[in-house]
């Protein structure tokens, strides 16, 4: 369940980067929601901005549970969310 010694250093680096990226993106999402002047566009922008923290957290879980082969399940959730965002991105492009 716990990652081996070889994965401890990448996990630590990944956790640090995930924290910085998540905090910065949560600030951007907060700003979009605070100044919610174009709901038709900003709704899609916020959904797309959530890709990065979800990807980062999923990748961290995949590294954490790599030896037990649970990473396949985490990657499936990540791929599903990626598909949802790719499917919805034309709505952002073509919104008025």
C-alpha positions as CSV (number, residue, x, y, z in Angstrom):
1,X,0.0,0.0,0.0
2,X,2.7,2.5,0.9
3,X,5.1,3.3,-1.9
4,X,8.6,1.8,-1.9
5,X,11.7,3.7,-0.9
6,X,12.5,4.4,-4.6
7,X,9.3,6.3,-5.0
8,X,9.6,8.5,-1.8
9,X,11.6,11.3,-3.5
10,X,9.2,11.6,-6.5
11,X,6.2,11.5,-4.1
12,X,7.7,14.4,-2.0
13,X,8.4,16.5,-5.1
14,X,5.0,15.7,-6.6
15,X,3.3,16.6,-3.3
16,X,5.1,20.0,-3.2
17,X,4.2,20.8,-6.8
18,X,0.7,19.7,-6.4
19,X,0.2,22.0,-3.4
20,X,1.6,25.0,-5.2
21,X,-0.4,24.4,-8.4
22,X,-3.6,23.6,-6.5
23,X,-3.4,26.8,-4.4
24,X,-2.8,29.0,-7.5
25,X,-5.6,27.4,-9.4
26,X,-8.0,27.6,-6.5
27,X,-7.2,31.3,-6.4
28,X,-8.0,31.7,-10.1
29,X,-11.2,29.7,-9.7
30,X,-12.1,32.0,-6.7
31,X,-11.5,35.1,-8.8
32,X,-13.7,33.7,-11.6
33,X,-16.5,32.9,-9.2
34,X,-16.1,36.2,-7.4
35,X,-16.4,38.2,-10.6
36,X,-19.1,36.1,-12.2
37,X,-20.1,38.5,-15.0
38,X,-20.2,36.1,-17.9
39,X,-21.8,32.9,-16.6
40,X,-22.1,31.2,-19.9
41,X,-18.3,31.3,-20.4
42,X,-17.0,31.3,-16.9
43,X,-18.9,28.1,-16.0
44,X,-16.9,26.3,-18.7
45,X,-13.6,28.0,-17.7
46,X,-14.0,26.9,-14.1
47,X,-14.6,23.3,-15.2
48,X,-11.5,23.3,-17.4
49,X,-9.4,24.9,-14.6
50,X,-10.4,22.0,-12.4
51,X,-8.5,19.6,-14.7
52,X,-5.1,20.4,-13.3
53,X,-5.8,19.7,-9.6
54,X,-7.7,16.6,-10.4
55,X,-4.9,15.4,-12.7
56,X,-2.3,16.2,-10.0
57,X,-4.1,14.5,-7.2
58,X,-4.8,11.5,-9.4
59,X,-1.2,11.2,-10.5
60,X,-0.1,11.5,-6.8
61,X,-2.5,8.6,-5.9
62,X,-1.2,6.6,-8.8
63,X,2.4,7.0,-7.6
64,X,1.3,6.2,-4.0
65,X,-0.4,2.9,-5.0
66,X,1.8,2.0,-7.9
67,X,3.1,-1.3,-6.5
68,X,-0.4,-2.6,-5.8
69,X,-1.6,-2.0,-9.3
70,X,-4.4,0.3,-8.1
71,X,-3.2,3.1,-10.3
72,X,-5.3,1.6,-13.1
73,X,-8.5,2.6,-11.3
74,X,-7.2,6.1,-10.6
75,X,-6.1,6.5,-14.2
76,X,-9.6,5.5,-15.4
77,X,-11.2,8.2,-13.4
78,X,-8.7,10.7,-14.7
79,X,-9.3,9.6,-18.3
80,X,-13.1,9.9,-17.8
81,X,-12.8,13.5,-16.5
82,X,-10.4,14.3,-19.4
83,X,-13.0,13.0,-21.8
84,X,-15.8,15.1,-20.2
85,X,-13.7,18.3,-20.4
86,X,-12.7,17.6,-24.0
87,X,-16.4,17.0,-24.8
88,X,-17.4,20.2,-23.2
89,X,-14.7,22.5,-24.5
90,X,-16.4,23.2,-27.8
91,X,-19.2,24.8,-25.7
92,X,-16.7,27.2,-24.4
93,X,-15.3,28.0,-27.8
94,X,-18.6,28.6,-29.4
95,X,-20.4,30.3,-26.5
96,X,-21.7,33.7,-27.2
